[in-house]
């Protein structure tokens, strides 16, 4: 999977996890909403890990996993702009 695809997947799953979190916040006693959030978050985290690993691999380790994780969390829009300019 390309870095663009990894980023797109992460964005989509992050949005779904946020939506599930908001729904659960409205009804914190609802176990189905809690379970839906847990599942969405697991998928988001897997996509995050795949993206971080993809960045490390793309840069031949010049950007390590820790730094890549920080980039994804704190510099998401800047990272998105760089990835979009890639061939």
N, C-alpha and C positions, 0 to 999 in steps of 0.2 A: 504494500500500500504506500502511495506517495505521501510526502510530508503534507501536501495540500489536502489530501483525503483524510489524513490523521487529524489535521487541525479542524477540518469541517465536521468530522464525526464528533470530536471533542466539543465543539461549539453547540452542535445539535443536542447532544446528551446533557451538556451543562444546562441548557435552556429547559429541557424536560425535568431535570432534577430540581431546578429552581421553581418550576411550576408545581411540582409535586410537594415541595417544601411549603410553598404558599398555601396550597390546598390543605395541607396537614395543620398549618398554623391556625387556620380558621376553625378547625375541628380537632383539637389535640387529643381528644378521647377516642377518635375513630381509628380503630386498629387497621382497617383496610387502607386508609390513607397513609398511616405510618408504614405499613408494609410496602405500599407503592413508592413512598419516598426512599425507603431502604434499598429497594431494587433499582430505582433510578440513580441513586447515589453510587451504588456499586458499579453500574455501567459507566457512569461519568468518571469514576476513579480509574477504571480500567482504560478508558479512552485517554485520560490524562497520562497514565503510565505509558501507554503506547506512544503518545505524542512526545513525551520526555525522552523515551528510548530512541525515537526516530530522530530527534534533534541531536542527540549524542552520536548516533550512527552517521547522520548526514555530515557532521563536523569531524568525523574520525576521532571522537573523544576530546577534541579541543574545547568543547563545551560539555562539562560533565553533567550527570543527572541532577545533581543538586542545583546547579546554576540554571539548567534548562527548566527545572520546576519553578524556580523563582521567576524566570522570564515569562513562563506561561501564566503564572498567577498575578504578577505585578506589572508586566509590560505586554499584556495580551494584545492590545490594539497595535502597538508598534511591531510585535512579532507577526501579527496578521498581515500588516502592510508589507513586511519583508517577504513573507511566504507567497503572497499574491504576486509579487514581482518576479518570483522564480519561474524558470521555464518548466 
